[in-house]
Amino acid sequence: MIIETERLIIREVKESDILHLYEYGKNEEVVQYQDWGPTTLEQSAEFYHRAVKSSQAIPRLSYMFVIELRECSSVIGDIGYFISNDRFEEAEVGYNINPKYWKKGYATEATTAIVNHISQRPEKISIFATCDVRNIGSRRVLEKSGFVFEKAESIKPKERIRTEKRLLFRIS
């Protein structure tokens, strides 16, 4: 599956993407608000293998893609959505962008494209996303992509998460 925008190509993950995934996945700045990472090269390879396996599942509930710059085919991040159950009622959108490409509108462009893609599916799917309460950049991306803040949720802190709240956004 390929989704194209003015500046981006959003496509299935390939084995040759593993080093690109590792390049930004090992960066503490990228994963500071995630419950995973920094990643090792082996974990980046595992991500690739999970993406391939999920792309072959029937029904397919997990969609993991890389974000590529159209002009030079550079992988700048990943984006995906995860359908919460086999009734196709809800999908959670998530993304990561290499910091070299922050503040250029790429995350918003990719997120908007994924939302449009989900909206074109035959099922009526409620689309949501969450971000750490401290992650102002992701909050802005979600708002610019058409998400509306719904509520702040309490979460059980994990070893990697140093907060007890996350923000929930939905496409209305």
C-alpha positions in Angstrom: 0.0 0.0 0.0 1.3 3.5 -0.9 -0.2 6.8 0.2 1.2 9.9 -1.5 1.0 13.5 -0.6 2.6 16.6 -2.1 6.0 16.0 -0.4 5.8 12.5 1.0 5.4 8.9 0.1 4.0 6.7 2.9 4.7 3.1 2.2 5.1 -0.3 3.7 8.3 -0.9 5.6 11.1 -2.7 3.7 14.1 -4.5 5.1 16.4 -1.7 3.8 14.6 0.7 6.1 15.9 -0.9 9.3 19.0 1.4 9.6 16.8 4.4 9.0 14.4 3.3 11.8 17.4 2.7 14.1 18.9 6.1 13.3 16.0 8.0 14.9 14.8 5.2 17.2 18.0 5.3 19.2 17.6 9.1 19.7 16.5 9.9 23.2 14.9 13.1 22.0 12.6 11.1 19.7 11.5 8.6 22.3 11.4 10.8 25.4 7.6 10.7 25.5 7.2 7.1 24.4 7.0 3.9 26.5 9.7 2.3 24.4 13.2 3.1 23.3 15.8 4.2 22.7 16.0 1.2 20.4 18.8 -1.1 19.4 19.5 -2.2 15.9 18.0 -5.6 16.7 14.8 -3.9 18.0 14.6 -1.9 14.7 14.8 -5.2 12.8 12.1 -6.6 15.1 9.9 -3.6 14.2 10.4 -4.4 10.5 9.5 -8.1 11.0 6.4 -7.2 13.0 5.4 -4.8 10.2 5.8 -7.5 7.6 3.9 -10.1 9.7 1.0 -7.6 10.4 0.8 -6.7 6.7 0.0 -10.4 6.0 -2.5 -10.9 8.8 -6.2 -11.6 8.0 -7.9 -9.5 9.1 -5.2 -6.9 9.1 -5.5 -4.8 12.2 -2.0 -3.1 12.3 -0.6 -0.8 9.6 3.0 0.3 9.9 4.6 2.5 7.3 7.7 4.6 6.7 7.5 8.2 5.7 9.7 9.0 2.7 10.6 12.4 1.2 9.3 12.3 -2.4 12.1 14.5 -3.7 15.0 12.2 -2.6 13.5 9.0 -1.2 15.0 9.6 2.3 13.1 7.8 5.1 12.3 10.5 7.7 10.0 8.7 10.1 7.3 6.1 10.5 3.5 6.3 10.9 0.8 3.7 11.5 -2.5 2.9 12.8 -3.8 0.1 14.9 -7.3 -1.1 14.8 -8.4 -2.0 18.3 -10.5 -5.1 17.5 -11.8 -7.2 14.6 -15.1 -5.2 14.6 -13.1 -2.3 13.1 -14.6 0.3 15.5 -11.6 2.3 16.5 -8.1 3.1 15.1 -5.2 4.7 17.0 -2.8 6.7 14.9 0.9 7.1 15.9 4.0 8.4 14.4 7.7 9.2 14.9 9.8 11.7 12.9 13.6 11.9 12.7 14.5 15.2 14.5 16.4 16.4 11.4 12.9 16.8 9.9 11.0 18.4 12.7 9.2 21.7 12.3 8.8 21.3 8.6 5.2 20.2 8.5 6.0 16.6 7.6 4.4 15.0 10.6 1.2 17.0 10.0 1.2 16.1 6.3 1.7 12.4 7.0 -0.9 12.3 9.8 -3.5 14.1 7.7 -2.9 11.6 4.9 -3.3 8.6 7.2 -6.5 10.1 8.7 -7.8 10.6 5.1 -6.8 7.0 4.3 -8.6 5.6 7.3 -11.7 7.7 6.6 -12.0 6.2 3.1 -12.2 2.6 4.5 -15.7 1.1 4.2 -16.0 0.6 7.9 -17.1 3.5 10.1 -14.0 3.8 12.3 -13.5 6.2 15.2 -10.0 7.7 14.9 -8.0 8.7 17.9 -4.5 9.5 19.0 -2.7 10.2 22.3 0.3 12.1 23.3 2.2 12.8 26.5 0.8 15.9 28.3 4.3 17.5 28.0 4.6 16.8 24.2 3.6 20.2 22.8 4.9 19.4 19.3 2.7 16.3 19.0 -0.3 18.1 20.4 0.1 20.8 17.7 0.5 18.1 14.9 -2.7 16.4 16.0 -4.6 19.7 16.2 -3.4 20.7 12.7 -4.3 17.3 11.4 -8.0 17.8 12.4 -7.9 16.0 15.8 -9.9 17.6 18.6 -8.8 17.4 22.3 -11.1 15.1 24.2 -9.6 14.7 27.6 -6.6 14.2 29.8 -6.2 10.6 31.0 -4.4 9.3 34.0 -2.1 6.5 33.1 0.0 4.1 35.2 3.6 5.3 34.9 6.0 2.7 33.4 9.7 2.7 33.7 10.2 4.8 30.6 7.3 7.2 31.2 7.8 9.9 33.7 4.3 11.3 33.6 0.9 10.2 34.9 -1.2 12.0 32.2 -1.7 11.7 28.5 -3.9 13.7 26.2 -6.6 12.0 24.1 -7.6 13.5 20.8 -10.2 12.3 18.3 -11.3 13.1 14.8 -14.8 14.5 15.2 
